[in-house]
Amino acid sequence: MDFFQKFAGGCMSLIELIVMHTKIFMIIENLHDLMSRGNLDYKDALAKVQDYNMTKILTRQCSVPHDSNDVKQFTCEFNVLYNI
């Protein structure tokens, strides 16, 4: 799908993005697979966590601060992310 058809001009708060990325990267399931089920090795589990953390860092760096300075309420503009 084309980026501009789906996301152009859109934005989300950082808390909304964190919740969305937690579901996309399956962080809880990743930990469960590593510790309980044993069907993931530590390299695969660590790679997912690193990808998740990089998305958090990137969205934080590209966000517009909120008036209250509450980091969770910072707004992330999708056009800025796309241009990076």
PyMOL commands that set and color helices and strands:
alter all, ss='L'
color gray80, all
select helices_A, chain A and resi 3-6+14-25+27-37+42-61+71-73+78-83
alter helices_A, ss='H'
color red, helices_A
select strands_A, chain A and resi 11-13+63-64+75-77
alter strands_A, ss='S'
color yellow, strands_A
deselect
rebuild
show_as cartoon
